[in-house]
Amino acid sequence: MKEQIIDQAFVYKGYKKTELATMYNPHMTQKKAMETFNKWLRSNPEFWLRLQTSGVVIGTQYYRKSQVEIIVSHLGEP
């Protein structure tokens, strides 16, 4: 019997920054995934301003569901 791989839908909820960064960059170490994720978040000034308006700062370690929705609307689902 063959194994079936079932794609699970992305769950919109609060996430730790490290968890979300690793979801977007599963092939990288956690440190490199965080560096890349941070670069993506700040690469677009309008997007970064939208995140800041929602309460995100450079040191944010946990994203609320509403902030995750903003991130996913820009980056797509991980």
N, C-alpha and C positions, 0 to 999 in steps of 0.2 A: 504494500500500500504506500503510495507516495505521500510525502508530507505536503500540506498546503500552507502557504504563507498567507496570512490574513493581515492586510493593512488595517491598523487601528486608527480611527479618526483622532486627530489632535484634540486634546481636551483643553478648553479654555478655562483656566483657573490661575491662581497665584503660583508663581514659580520662583525658586532661588535663581539668582543670576547664573551661578555655575551650572545649574541643571539645564536652563534654557540655552546657554552658550554651547553646552555639550550636545544638546539635541540638534542644534543647527550645524555643529561641526563634529560629528561622531568619530571621524577618522583622525582627529587631532588629540594631543594631550590636553588635559584640562586647562593648563596654563596657556597654551597656544590658542585653544578654543576661546578662552576669555579675551585674549588680546585681539583676535579676529572679530569677535562679537562686538567688543567696545569700538573698534575701528568702524564697523558697519553702522553702529548707532550714531556715531558722530560725523559720518561722511556726508550727510545731507543736512545742511543748516536748518531747513524748514522742518524736517522730521525731528531733528534733535530739539528744536524749540518746542515742538508739539509734546515731546516726551517731558521736557523740563516743565512745561505748563501743567502736566499731569502729576508733577511732584518728583520726577526722576532727577537725580544729581549724579555726578561721576561716581561717587561712592555707594550708590544704591546697591544693596545686596539681595533685595527681594522685590519682585514686581507683582503688584496687585493684578487681578484679572483684567481690569480696565486698561492697565498699562500693557499687558500681554496682548490684548486686542489691538492696540496701537502698533506694537512691534510687528505682529503678524500681518496687519494690513499693509505694512511697508515691505517686509521681508518675505512674506508668504509663510505658509506653514512649514515647520521644520520637517 
